């Protein structure tokens, strides 16, 4: 089993924290957008089946809800990465235990698996 290369904890923590702040701001903006869509629809009697704008409103609401779910998942991943950093497990694949390449961590700082194990998982 190979061990992850030494990690500059402060630099990784700073990058994860910055991404966390950006993601939190995105969640707040998406929550405002979603609430605005719901509020706008509450002011009018919308019948999605027969109103020509109803389907686009429903699509917009579903689209924002999907983006919100993705952002919340990303925030959770960042929080888990910070926990792994605190426990000394950051940069180690959770499946095979090998080091996650630094290049992967630069692109996906919350990565939990190496490229090989990530590619082997069903999507």
C-alpha positions, -999 to 999 in steps of 0.1 A, spaced: 0 0 0 14 34 -9 9 64 13 -2 98 1 26 123 -5 31 148 22 4 174 22 7 211 31 -22 210 55 -26 248 56 -26 252 19 -52 224 14 -73 237 43 -73 272 27 -83 258 -7 -111 236 8 -123 265 30 -124 289 0 -143 264 -20 -166 258 10 -173 295 12 -180 298 -25 -203 268 -24 -222 281 7 -227 314 -12 -240 295 -42 -264 275 -20 -277 307 -5 -283 323 -40 -300 292 -53 -322 290 -22 -332 326 -29 -339 318 -65 -360 287 -56 -380 307 -30 -386 334 -55 -399 309 -80 -422 293 -55 -434 327 -42 -442 339 -78 -462 308 -85 -481 311 -52 -494 345 -64 -511 331 -94 -532 300 -99 -508 280 -120 -521 249 -138 -489 233 -152 -509 212 -176 -529 239 -193 -510 271 -187 -485 277 -215 -459 291 -190 -466 264 -164 -443 238 -179 -414 263 -182 -420 273 -146 -420 237 -134 -388 231 -154 -372 262 -139 -382 251 -104 -368 215 -110 -336 229 -125 -329 251 -96 -338 223 -71 -313 200 -90 -285 227 -89 -293 232 -52 -290 194 -44 -257 193 -63 -243 223 -44 -253 207 -11 -237 174 -20 -205 193 -30 -206 212 4 -209 179 22 -179 165 2 -158 195 12 -167 191 48 -158 155 47 -125 164 30 -117 188 58 -125 160 83 -101 137 65 -74 164 66 -79 167 103 -76 129 108 -46 126 85 -65 106 59 -66 133 32 -51 122 -1 -56 84 5 -81 65 -16 -110 52 5 -113 20 -16 -77 8 -22 -58 28 3 -33 41 -23 -23 77 -27 -46 99 -47 -25 117 -73 -18 154 -64 -31 164 -99 -65 148 -91 -66 166 -57 -58 199 -74 -88 195 -97 -111 178 -72 -99 187 -37 -128 167 -21 -119 135 -41 -122 104 -20 -109 79 -45 -79 75 -68 -86 76 -106 -85 38 -110 -111 32 -82 -133 61 -94 -133 46 -129 -142 12 -116 -173 24 -97 -207 22 -115 -223 56 -122 
